Amino acid sequence: MNDKKYLSQKEVARILGVKVKTLNHWRCTKRHRIPFVKLGSVILYPTAEFFGWLKSHSSNLILD
């Protein structure tokens, strides 16, 4: 893991192998409760929390 405190939507989508549109849908419908922060209209994902979430959900995550 690098020293970045936050990941962009594009970075998270790339890591998960989905489109940003899918990631937005998941966030809005709460299908997958990936930890995020919203600053104005910008969505960011705290790096440590995201990778913690990913680790705890990796066996359950079904990607569209």
CHARMM internal coordinates of N, CA and C (Angstrom, degrees):
IC EDIT
DIST 1 N 1 CA 1.4568
DIST 1 CA 1 C 1.5209
ANGL 1 N 1 CA 1 C 108.13
DIST 1 C 2 N 1.3259
ANGL 1 CA 1 C 2 N 116.86
DIHE 1 N 1 CA 1 C 2 N 144.53
DIST 2 N 2 CA 1.4627
ANGL 1 C 2 N 2 CA 119.37
DIHE 1 CA 1 C 2 N 2 CA -179.80
DIST 2 CA 2 C 1.5256
ANGL 2 N 2 CA 2 C 110.98
DIHE 1 C 2 N 2 CA 2 C -93.55
DIST 2 C 3 N 1.3298
ANGL 2 CA 2 C 3 N 115.83
DIHE 2 N 2 CA 2 C 3 N -172.95
DIST 3 N 3 CA 1.4661
ANGL 2 C 3 N 3 CA 121.02
DIHE 2 CA 2 C 3 N 3 CA -175.61
DIST 3 CA 3 C 1.5272
ANGL 3 N 3 CA 3 C 113.82
DIHE 2 C 3 N 3 CA 3 C -88.20
DIST 3 C 4 N 1.3295
ANGL 3 CA 3 C 4 N 118.50
DIHE 3 N 3 CA 3 C 4 N 4.67
DIST 4 N 4 CA 1.4578
ANGL 3 C 4 N 4 CA 120.43
DIHE 3 CA 3 C 4 N 4 CA 179.29
DIST 4 CA 4 C 1.5234
ANGL 4 N 4 CA 4 C 109.85
DIHE 3 C 4 N 4 CA 4 C -67.04
DIST 4 C 5 N 1.3236
ANGL 4 CA 4 C 5 N 116.13
DIHE 4 N 4 CA 4 C 5 N 134.34
DIST 5 N 5 CA 1.4656
ANGL 4 C 5 N 5 CA 120.30
DIHE 4 CA 4 C 5 N 5 CA 178.91
DIST 5 CA 5 C 1.5224
ANGL 5 N 5 CA 5 C 112.03
DIHE 4 C 5 N 5 CA 5 C -81.87
DIST 5 C 6 N 1.3386
ANGL 5 CA 5 C 6 N 116.44
DIHE 5 N 5 CA 5 C 6 N -26.75
DIST 6 N 6 CA 1.4578
ANGL 5 C 6 N 6 CA 120.89
DIHE 5 CA 5 C 6 N 6 CA -177.10
DIST 6 CA 6 C 1.5218
ANGL 6 N 6 CA 6 C 110.37
DIHE 5 C 6 N 6 CA 6 C -135.09
DIST 6 C 7 N 1.3217
ANGL 6 CA 6 C 7 N 115.42
DIHE 6 N 6 CA 6 C 7 N 149.67
DIST 7 N 7 CA 1.4574
ANGL 6 C 7 N 7 CA 122.72
DIHE 6 CA 6 C 7 N 7 CA 174.68
DIST 7 CA 7 C 1.5210
ANGL 7 N 7 CA 7 C 108.47
DIHE 6 C 7 N 7 CA 7 C -111.95
DIST 7 C 8 N 1.3104
ANGL 7 CA 7 C 8 N 116.08
DIHE 7 N 7 CA 7 C 8 N 145.77
DIST 8 N 8 CA 1.4645
ANGL 7 C 8 N 8 CA 120.68
DIHE 7 CA 7 C 8 N 8 CA 176.84
DIST 8 CA 8 C 1.5240
ANGL 8 N 8 CA 8 C 109.43
DIHE 7 C 8 N 8 CA 8 C -80.10
DIST 8 C 9 N 1.3269
ANGL 8 CA 8 C 9 N 115.47
DIHE 8 N 8 CA 8 C 9 N 169.27
DIST 9 N 9 CA 1.4582
ANGL 8 C 9 N 9 CA 120.28
DIHE 8 CA 8 C 9 N 9 CA 176.64
DIST 9 CA 9 C 1.5259
ANGL 9 N 9 CA 9 C 110.76
DIHE 8 C 9 N 9 CA 9 C -61.29
DIST 9 C 10 N 1.3330
ANGL 9 CA 9 C 10 N 116.45
DIHE 9 N 9 CA 9 C 10 N -39.95
DIST 10 N 10 CA 1.4650
ANGL 9 C 10 N 10 CA 120.27
DIHE 9 CA 9 C 10 N 10 CA 179.72
DIST 10 CA 10 C 1.5167
ANGL 10 N 10 CA 10 C 111.15
DIHE 9 C 10 N 10 CA 10 C -62.66
DIST 10 C 11 N 1.3206
ANGL 10 CA 10 C 11 N 117.23
DIHE 10 N 10 CA 10 C 11 N -41.08
DIST 11 N 11 CA 1.4621
ANGL 10 C 11 N 11 CA 121.03
DIHE 10 CA 10 C 11 N 11 CA -179.97
DIST 11 CA 11 C 1.5300
ANGL 11 N 11 CA 11 C 111.21
DIHE 10 C 11 N 11 CA 11 C -65.42
DIST 11 C 12 N 1.3249
ANGL 11 CA 11 C 12 N 116.22
DIHE 11 N 11 CA 11 C 12 N -45.03
DIST 12 N 12 CA 1.4678
ANGL 11 C 12 N 12 CA 120.38
DIHE 11 CA 11 C 12 N 12 CA -179.92
DIST 12 CA 12 C 1.5297
ANGL 12 N 12 CA 12 C 110.28
DIHE 11 C 12 N 12 CA 12 C -65.30
DIST 12 C 13 N 1.3232
ANGL 12 CA 12 C 13 N 117.15
DIHE 12 N 12 CA 12 C 13 N -43.07
DIST 13 N 13 CA 1.4622
ANGL 12 C 13 N 13 CA 120.68
DIHE 12 CA 12 C 13 N 13 CA 178.71
DIST 13 CA 13 C 1.5303
ANGL 13 N 13 CA 13 C 110.20
DIHE 12 C 13 N 13 CA 13 C -60.93
DIST 13 C 14 N 1.3167
ANGL 13 CA 13 C 14 N 117.64
DIHE 13 N 13 CA 13 C 14 N -41.52
DIST 14 N 14 CA 1.4635
ANGL 13 C 14 N 14 CA 121.57
DIHE 13 CA 13 C 14 N 14 CA 179.41
DIST 14 CA 14 C 1.5278
ANGL 14 N 14 CA 14 C 110.74
DIHE 13 C 14 N 14 CA 14 C -64.03
DIST 14 C 15 N 1.3243
ANGL 14 CA 14 C 15 N 116.68
DIHE 14 N 14 CA 14 C 15 N -43.57
DIST 15 N 15 CA 1.4686
ANGL 14 C 15 N 15 CA 121.32
DIHE 14 CA 14 C 15 N 15 CA 179.39
DIST 15 CA 15 C 1.5215
ANGL 15 N 15 CA 15 C 110.68
DIHE 14 C 15 N 15 CA 15 C -61.63
DIST 15 C 16 N 1.3313
ANGL 15 CA 15 C 16 N 116.39
DIHE 15 N 15 CA 15 C 16 N -41.67
DIST 16 N 16 CA 1.4692
ANGL 15 C 16 N 16 CA 121.06
DIHE 15 CA 15 C 16 N 16 CA -178.10
DIST 16 CA 16 C 1.5260
ANGL 16 N 16 CA 16 C 113.06
DIHE 15 C 16 N 16 CA 16 C -82.22
DIST 16 C 17 N 1.3390
ANGL 16 CA 16 C 17 N 116.40
DIHE 16 N 16 CA 16 C 17 N -13.11
DIST 17 N 17 CA 1.4625
ANGL 16 C 17 N 17 CA 119.91
DIHE 16 CA 16 C 17 N 17 CA -179.62
DIST 17 CA 17 C 1.5094
ANGL 17 N 17 CA 17 C 114.04
DIHE 16 C 17 N 17 CA 17 C 74.92
DIST 17 C 18 N 1.3422
ANGL 17 CA 17 C 18 N 116.07
DIHE 17 N 17 CA 17 C 18 N 32.64
DIST 18 N 18 CA 1.4578
ANGL 17 C 18 N 18 CA 121.40
DIHE 17 CA 17 C 18 N 18 CA 178.67
DIST 18 CA 18 C 1.5211
ANGL 18 N 18 CA 18 C 108.90
DIHE 17 C 18 N 18 CA 18 C -128.28
DIST 18 C 19 N 1.3244
ANGL 18 CA 18 C 19 N 116.02
DIHE 18 N 18 CA 18 C 19 N 171.19
DIST 19 N 19 CA 1.4576
ANGL 18 C 19 N 19 CA 121.11
DIHE 18 CA 18 C 19 N 19 CA 175.79
DIST 19 CA 19 C 1.5262
ANGL 19 N 19 CA 19 C 109.56
DIHE 18 C 19 N 19 CA 19 C -83.59
DIST 19 C 20 N 1.3261
ANGL 19 CA 19 C 20 N 116.31
DIHE 19 N 19 CA 19 C 20 N 156.89
DIST 20 N 20 CA 1.4634
ANGL 19 C 20 N 20 CA 120.92
DIHE 19 CA 19 C 20 N 20 CA 176.97
DIST 20 CA 20 C 1.5251
ANGL 20 N 20 CA 20 C 109.99
DIHE 19 C 20 N 20 CA 20 C -58.81
DIST 20 C 21 N 1.3114
ANGL 20 CA 20 C 21 N 116.93
DIHE 20 N 20 CA 20 C 21 N -36.48
DIST 21 N 21 CA 1.4718
ANGL 20 C 21 N 21 CA 121.26
DIHE 20 CA 20 C 21 N 21 CA 178.29
DIST 21 CA 21 C 1.5321
ANGL 21 N 21 CA 21 C 110.94
DIHE 20 C 21 N 21 CA 21 C -58.97
DIST 21 C 22 N 1.3229
ANGL 21 CA 21 C 22 N 117.16
DIHE 21 N 21 CA 21 C 22 N -41.06
DIST 22 N 22 CA 1.4668
ANGL 21 C 22 N 22 CA 121.59
DIHE 21 CA 21 C 22 N 22 CA 177.83
DIST 22 CA 22 C 1.5184
ANGL 22 N 22 CA 22 C 110.13
DIHE 21 C 22 N 22 CA 22 C -65.34
DIST 22 C 23 N 1.3210
ANGL 22 CA 22 C 23 N 116.43
DIHE 22 N 22 CA 22 C 23 N -43.58
DIST 23 N 23 CA 1.4585
ANGL 22 C 23 N 23 CA 121.59
DIHE 22 CA 22 C 23 N 23 CA 178.48
DIST 23 CA 23 C 1.5343
ANGL 23 N 23 CA 23 C 110.39
DIHE 22 C 23 N 23 CA 23 C -59.79
DIST 23 C 24 N 1.3215
ANGL 23 CA 23 C 24 N 117.12
DIHE 23 N 23 CA 23 C 24 N -43.17
DIST 24 N 24 CA 1.4681
ANGL 23 C 24 N 24 CA 121.43
DIHE 23 CA 23 C 24 N 24 CA 177.34
DIST 24 CA 24 C 1.5265
ANGL 24 N 24 CA 24 C 110.92
DIHE 23 C 24 N 24 CA 24 C -62.53
DIST 24 C 25 N 1.3142
ANGL 24 CA 24 C 25 N 117.08
DIHE 24 N 24 CA 24 C 25 N -41.54
DIST 25 N 25 CA 1.4713
ANGL 24 C 25 N 25 CA 121.33
DIHE 24 CA 24 C 25 N 25 CA 179.00
DIST 25 CA 25 C 1.5282
ANGL 25 N 25 CA 25 C 110.32
DIHE 24 C 25 N 25 CA 25 C -62.04
DIST 25 C 26 N 1.3274
ANGL 25 CA 25 C 26 N 116.76
DIHE 25 N 25 CA 25 C 26 N -45.74
DIST 26 N 26 CA 1.4621
ANGL 25 C 26 N 26 CA 120.98
DIHE 25 CA 25 C 26 N 26 CA 178.40
DIST 26 CA 26 C 1.5241
ANGL 26 N 26 CA 26 C 110.91
DIHE 25 C 26 N 26 CA 26 C -58.80
DIST 26 C 27 N 1.3430
ANGL 26 CA 26 C 27 N 116.27
DIHE 26 N 26 CA 26 C 27 N -42.61
DIST 27 N 27 CA 1.4632
ANGL 26 C 27 N 27 CA 120.03
DIHE 26 CA 26 C 27 N 27 CA -177.90
DIST 27 CA 27 C 1.5248
ANGL 27 N 27 CA 27 C 110.67
DIHE 26 C 27 N 27 CA 27 C -66.70
DIST 27 C 28 N 1.3141
ANGL 27 CA 27 C 28 N 116.85
DIHE 27 N 27 CA 27 C 28 N -43.77
DIST 28 N 28 CA 1.4697
ANGL 27 C 28 N 28 CA 120.70
DIHE 27 CA 27 C 28 N 28 CA -177.37
DIST 28 CA 28 C 1.5215
ANGL 28 N 28 CA 28 C 112.76
DIHE 27 C 28 N 28 CA 28 C -70.09
DIST 28 C 29 N 1.3152
ANGL 28 CA 28 C 29 N 117.47
DIHE 28 N 28 CA 28 C 29 N -34.89
DIST 29 N 29 CA 1.4645
ANGL 28 C 29 N 29 CA 120.86
DIHE 28 CA 28 C 29 N 29 CA -178.66
DIST 29 CA 29 C 1.5269
ANGL 29 N 29 CA 29 C 112.60
DIHE 28 C 29 N 29 CA 29 C -93.71
DIST 29 C 30 N 1.3419
ANGL 29 CA 29 C 30 N 115.99
DIHE 29 N 29 CA 29 C 30 N -4.84
DIST 30 N 30 CA 1.4702
ANGL 29 C 30 N 30 CA 123.14
DIHE 29 CA 29 C 30 N 30 CA -178.41
DIST 30 CA 30 C 1.5305
ANGL 30 N 30 CA 30 C 111.74
DIHE 29 C 30 N 30 CA 30 C 59.91
DIST 30 C 31 N 1.3192
ANGL 30 CA 30 C 31 N 115.58
DIHE 30 N 30 CA 30 C 31 N 30.12
DIST 31 N 31 CA 1.4664
ANGL 30 C 31 N 31 CA 120.04
DIHE 30 CA 30 C 31 N 31 CA 177.82
DIST 31 CA 31 C 1.5257
ANGL 31 N 31 CA 31 C 110.19
DIHE 30 C 31 N 31 CA 31 C -63.59
DIST 31 C 32 N 1.3264
ANGL 31 CA 31 C 32 N 116.11
DIHE 31 N 31 CA 31 C 32 N -45.24
DIST 32 N 32 CA 1.4611
ANGL 31 C 32 N 32 CA 122.32
DIHE 31 CA 31 C 32 N 32 CA 174.58
DIST 32 CA 32 C 1.5263
ANGL 32 N 32 CA 32 C 105.40
DIHE 31 C 32 N 32 CA 32 C -126.58
DIST 32 C 33 N 1.2950
ANGL 32 CA 32 C 33 N 117.05
DIHE 32 N 32 CA 32 C 33 N 119.52
DIST 33 N 33 CA 1.4654
ANGL 32 C 33 N 33 CA 121.13
DIHE 32 CA 32 C 33 N 33 CA -175.56
DIST 33 CA 33 C 1.5242
ANGL 33 N 33 CA 33 C 110.66
DIHE 32 C 33 N 33 CA 33 C -87.47
DIST 33 C 34 N 1.3204
ANGL 33 CA 33 C 34 N 114.43
DIHE 33 N 33 CA 33 C 34 N 70.89
DIST 34 N 34 CA 1.4551
ANGL 33 C 34 N 34 CA 121.38
DIHE 33 CA 33 C 34 N 34 CA 178.59
DIST 34 CA 34 C 1.5250
ANGL 34 N 34 CA 34 C 107.47
DIHE 33 C 34 N 34 CA 34 C -76.13
DIST 34 C 35 N 1.3401
ANGL 34 CA 34 C 35 N 118.65
DIHE 34 N 34 CA 34 C 35 N 126.99
DIST 35 N 35 CA 1.4641
ANGL 34 C 35 N 35 CA 121.21
DIHE 34 CA 34 C 35 N 35 CA -179.13
DIST 35 CA 35 C 1.5364
ANGL 35 N 35 CA 35 C 111.26
DIHE 34 C 35 N 35 CA 35 C -60.47
DIST 35 C 36 N 1.3337
ANGL 35 CA 35 C 36 N 116.32
DIHE 35 N 35 CA 35 C 36 N 131.04
DIST 36 N 36 CA 1.4603
ANGL 35 C 36 N 36 CA 120.84
DIHE 35 CA 35 C 36 N 36 CA 178.84
DIST 36 CA 36 C 1.5159
ANGL 36 N 36 CA 36 C 109.67
DIHE 35 C 36 N 36 CA 36 C -147.15
DIST 36 C 37 N 1.3199
ANGL 36 CA 36 C 37 N 115.16
DIHE 36 N 36 CA 36 C 37 N 164.99
DIST 37 N 37 CA 1.4580
ANGL 36 C 37 N 37 CA 121.49
DIHE 36 CA 36 C 37 N 37 CA 171.23
DIST 37 CA 37 C 1.5211
ANGL 37 N 37 CA 37 C 107.00
DIHE 36 C 37 N 37 CA 37 C -127.14
DIST 37 C 38 N 1.3182
ANGL 37 CA 37 C 38 N 115.45
DIHE 37 N 37 CA 37 C 38 N 147.83
DIST 38 N 38 CA 1.4544
ANGL 37 C 38 N 38 CA 120.96
DIHE 37 CA 37 C 38 N 38 CA 178.84
DIST 38 CA 38 C 1.5183
ANGL 38 N 38 CA 38 C 108.25
DIHE 37 C 38 N 38 CA 38 C -117.82
DIST 38 C 39 N 1.3131
ANGL 38 CA 38 C 39 N 115.45
DIHE 38 N 38 CA 38 C 39 N 121.29
DIST 39 N 39 CA 1.4624
ANGL 38 C 39 N 39 CA 122.12
DIHE 38 CA 38 C 39 N 39 CA 177.75
DIST 39 CA 39 C 1.5195
ANGL 39 N 39 CA 39 C 107.40
DIHE 38 C 39 N 39 CA 39 C -115.78
DIST 39 C 40 N 1.3246
ANGL 39 CA 39 C 40 N 115.67
DIHE 39 N 39 CA 39 C 40 N 97.99
DIST 40 N 40 CA 1.4617
ANGL 39 C 40 N 40 CA 119.07
DIHE 39 CA 39 C 40 N 40 CA -172.81
DIST 40 CA 40 C 1.5156
ANGL 40 N 40 CA 40 C 108.34
DIHE 39 C 40 N 40 CA 40 C 67.61
DIST 40 C 41 N 1.3257
ANGL 40 CA 40 C 41 N 116.26
DIHE 40 N 40 CA 40 C 41 N -119.33
DIST 41 N 41 CA 1.4671
ANGL 40 C 41 N 41 CA 120.03
DIHE 40 CA 40 C 41 N 41 CA 177.71
DIST 41 CA 41 C 1.5290
ANGL 41 N 41 CA 41 C 112.25
DIHE 40 C 41 N 41 CA 41 C -101.30
DIST 41 C 42 N 1.3146
ANGL 41 CA 41 C 42 N 117.66
DIHE 41 N 41 CA 41 C 42 N 5.64
DIST 42 N 42 CA 1.4635
ANGL 41 C 42 N 42 CA 122.12
DIHE 41 CA 41 C 42 N 42 CA -177.49
DIST 42 CA 42 C 1.5261
ANGL 42 N 42 CA 42 C 110.07
DIHE 41 C 42 N 42 CA 42 C -96.04
DIST 42 C 43 N 1.3268
ANGL 42 CA 42 C 43 N 115.32
DIHE 42 N 42 CA 42 C 43 N 128.97
DIST 43 N 43 CA 1.4610
ANGL 42 C 43 N 43 CA 122.24
DIHE 42 CA 42 C 43 N 43 CA 177.04
DIST 43 CA 43 C 1.5283
ANGL 43 N 43 CA 43 C 107.54
DIHE 42 C 43 N 43 CA 43 C -102.87
DIST 43 C 44 N 1.3238
ANGL 43 CA 43 C 44 N 116.07
DIHE 43 N 43 CA 43 C 44 N 126.85
DIST 44 N 44 CA 1.4588
ANGL 43 C 44 N 44 CA 121.81
DIHE 43 CA 43 C 44 N 44 CA 177.49
DIST 44 CA 44 C 1.5253
ANGL 44 N 44 CA 44 C 109.04
DIHE 43 C 44 N 44 CA 44 C -128.39
DIST 44 C 45 N 1.3127
ANGL 44 CA 44 C 45 N 115.26
DIHE 44 N 44 CA 44 C 45 N 151.59
DIST 45 N 45 CA 1.4532
ANGL 44 C 45 N 45 CA 121.14
DIHE 44 CA 44 C 45 N 45 CA -179.71
DIST 45 CA 45 C 1.5198
ANGL 45 N 45 CA 45 C 109.10
DIHE 44 C 45 N 45 CA 45 C -116.93
DIST 45 C 46 N 1.3419
ANGL 45 CA 45 C 46 N 118.22
DIHE 45 N 45 CA 45 C 46 N 116.70
DIST 46 N 46 CA 1.4631
ANGL 45 C 46 N 46 CA 120.35
DIHE 45 CA 45 C 46 N 46 CA 177.22
DIST 46 CA 46 C 1.5310
ANGL 46 N 46 CA 46 C 109.40
DIHE 45 C 46 N 46 CA 46 C -58.25
DIST 46 C 47 N 1.3029
ANGL 46 CA 46 C 47 N 116.37
DIHE 46 N 46 CA 46 C 47 N 123.01
DIST 47 N 47 CA 1.4675
ANGL 46 C 47 N 47 CA 122.11
DIHE 46 CA 46 C 47 N 47 CA -172.83
DIST 47 CA 47 C 1.5246
ANGL 47 N 47 CA 47 C 112.87
DIHE 46 C 47 N 47 CA 47 C -54.47
DIST 47 C 48 N 1.3167
ANGL 47 CA 47 C 48 N 117.57
DIHE 47 N 47 CA 47 C 48 N -53.58
DIST 48 N 48 CA 1.4691
ANGL 47 C 48 N 48 CA 120.82
DIHE 47 CA 47 C 48 N 48 CA -176.85
DIST 48 CA 48 C 1.5258
ANGL 48 N 48 CA 48 C 111.03
DIHE 47 C 48 N 48 CA 48 C -62.11
DIST 48 C 49 N 1.3315
ANGL 48 CA 48 C 49 N 116.93
DIHE 48 N 48 CA 48 C 49 N -42.58
DIST 49 N 49 CA 1.4621
ANGL 48 C 49 N 49 CA 120.29
DIHE 48 CA 48 C 49 N 49 CA -179.63
DIST 49 CA 49 C 1.5281
ANGL 49 N 49 CA 49 C 111.18
DIHE 48 C 49 N 49 CA 49 C -67.49
DIST 49 C 50 N 1.3288
ANGL 49 CA 49 C 50 N 116.42
DIHE 49 N 49 CA 49 C 50 N -39.45
DIST 50 N 50 CA 1.4626
ANGL 49 C 50 N 50 CA 119.91
DIHE 49 CA 49 C 50 N 50 CA 179.17
DIST 50 CA 50 C 1.5296
ANGL 50 N 50 CA 50 C 110.79
DIHE 49 C 50 N 50 CA 50 C -61.99
DIST 50 C 51 N 1.3319
ANGL 50 CA 50 C 51 N 117.19
DIHE 50 N 50 CA 50 C 51 N -48.96
DIST 51 N 51 CA 1.4574
ANGL 50 C 51 N 51 CA 119.46
DIHE 50 CA 50 C 51 N 51 CA -178.30
DIST 51 CA 51 C 1.5278
ANGL 51 N 51 CA 51 C 111.52
DIHE 50 C 51 N 51 CA 51 C -68.52
DIST 51 C 52 N 1.3214
ANGL 51 CA 51 C 52 N 117.60
DIHE 51 N 51 CA 51 C 52 N -30.14
DIST 52 N 52 CA 1.4660
ANGL 51 C 52 N 52 CA 120.54
DIHE 51 CA 51 C 52 N 52 CA 172.91
DIST 52 CA 52 C 1.5134
ANGL 52 N 52 CA 52 C 110.86
DIHE 51 C 52 N 52 CA 52 C -65.38
DIST 52 C 53 N 1.3329
ANGL 52 CA 52 C 53 N 116.27
DIHE 52 N 52 CA 52 C 53 N -44.44
DIST 53 N 53 CA 1.4617
ANGL 52 C 53 N 53 CA 121.22
DIHE 52 CA 52 C 53 N 53 CA 177.43
DIST 53 CA 53 C 1.5245
ANGL 53 N 53 CA 53 C 110.00
DIHE 52 C 53 N 53 CA 53 C -61.81
DIST 53 C 54 N 1.3225
ANGL 53 CA 53 C 54 N 116.41
DIHE 53 N 53 CA 53 C 54 N -45.54
DIST 54 N 54 CA 1.4574
ANGL 53 C 54 N 54 CA 120.96
DIHE 53 CA 53 C 54 N 54 CA -178.56
DIST 54 CA 54 C 1.5280
ANGL 54 N 54 CA 54 C 111.12
DIHE 53 C 54 N 54 CA 54 C -60.66
DIST 54 C 55 N 1.3142
ANGL 54 CA 54 C 55 N 116.34
DIHE 54 N 54 CA 54 C 55 N -43.06
DIST 55 N 55 CA 1.4602
ANGL 54 C 55 N 55 CA 120.54
DIHE 54 CA 54 C 55 N 55 CA 179.96
DIST 55 CA 55 C 1.5274
ANGL 55 N 55 CA 55 C 110.69
DIHE 54 C 55 N 55 CA 55 C -63.57
DIST 55 C 56 N 1.3275
ANGL 55 CA 55 C 56 N 116.87
DIHE 55 N 55 CA 55 C 56 N -41.95
DIST 56 N 56 CA 1.4670
ANGL 55 C 56 N 56 CA 120.03
DIHE 55 CA 55 C 56 N 56 CA -177.05
DIST 56 CA 56 C 1.5312
ANGL 56 N 56 CA 56 C 112.81
DIHE 55 C 56 N 56 CA 56 C -76.07
DIST 56 C 57 N 1.3280
ANGL 56 CA 56 C 57 N 117.39
DIHE 56 N 56 CA 56 C 57 N -17.43
DIST 57 N 57 CA 1.4614
ANGL 56 C 57 N 57 CA 120.92
DIHE 56 CA 56 C 57 N 57 CA -178.24
DIST 57 CA 57 C 1.5184
ANGL 57 N 57 CA 57 C 113.69
DIHE 56 C 57 N 57 CA 57 C -114.26
DIST 57 C 58 N 1.3058
ANGL 57 CA 57 C 58 N 118.42
DIHE 57 N 57 CA 57 C 58 N 2.24
DIST 58 N 58 CA 1.4600
ANGL 57 C 58 N 58 CA 120.16
DIHE 57 CA 57 C 58 N 58 CA -172.43
DIST 58 CA 58 C 1.5265
ANGL 58 N 58 CA 58 C 112.93
DIHE 57 C 58 N 58 CA 58 C -60.61
DIST 58 C 59 N 1.3167
ANGL 58 CA 58 C 59 N 118.96
DIHE 58 N 58 CA 58 C 59 N -33.89
DIST 59 N 59 CA 1.4627
ANGL 58 C 59 N 59 CA 119.13
DIHE 58 CA 58 C 59 N 59 CA 179.60
DIST 59 CA 59 C 1.5282
ANGL 59 N 59 CA 59 C 112.12
DIHE 58 C 59 N 59 CA 59 C -81.53
DIST 59 C 60 N 1.3426
ANGL 59 CA 59 C 60 N 118.01
DIHE 59 N 59 CA 59 C 60 N -17.79
DIST 60 N 60 CA 1.4606
ANGL 59 C 60 N 60 CA 122.03
DIHE 59 CA 59 C 60 N 60 CA -178.04
DIST 60 CA 60 C 1.5279
ANGL 60 N 60 CA 60 C 112.49
DIHE 59 C 60 N 60 CA 60 C -98.65
DIST 60 C 61 N 1.3227
ANGL 60 CA 60 C 61 N 117.86
DIHE 60 N 60 CA 60 C 61 N -18.38
DIST 61 N 61 CA 1.4532
ANGL 60 C 61 N 61 CA 121.49
DIHE 60 CA 60 C 61 N 61 CA -170.90
DIST 61 CA 61 C 1.5210
ANGL 61 N 61 CA 61 C 110.87
DIHE 60 C 61 N 61 CA 61 C -71.78
DIST 61 C 62 N 1.3196
ANGL 61 CA 61 C 62 N 115.69
DIHE 61 N 61 CA 61 C 62 N 122.20
DIST 62 N 62 CA 1.4514
ANGL 61 C 62 N 62 CA 121.86
DIHE 61 CA 61 C 62 N 62 CA 175.49
DIST 62 CA 62 C 1.5282
ANGL 62 N 62 CA 62 C 105.98
DIHE 61 C 62 N 62 CA 62 C -112.56
DIST 62 C 63 N 1.3183
ANGL 62 CA 62 C 63 N 115.78
DIHE 62 N 62 CA 62 C 63 N 112.57
DIST 63 N 63 CA 1.4584
ANGL 62 C 63 N 63 CA 120.24
DIHE 62 CA 62 C 63 N 63 CA -177.47
DIST 63 CA 63 C 1.5141
ANGL 63 N 63 CA 63 C 110.11
DIHE 62 C 63 N 63 CA 63 C -85.87
DIST 63 C 64 N 1.3154
ANGL 63 CA 63 C 64 N 115.56
DIHE 63 N 63 CA 63 C 64 N 141.35
DIST 64 N 64 CA 1.4770
ANGL 63 C 64 N 64 CA 120.92
DIHE 63 CA 63 C 64 N 64 CA 178.30
DIST 64 CA 64 C 1.5068
ANGL 64 N 64 CA 64 C 109.79
DIHE 63 C 64 N 64 CA 64 C -78.76
END
COOR INIT
IC SEED 1 N 1 CA 1 C
IC BUILD
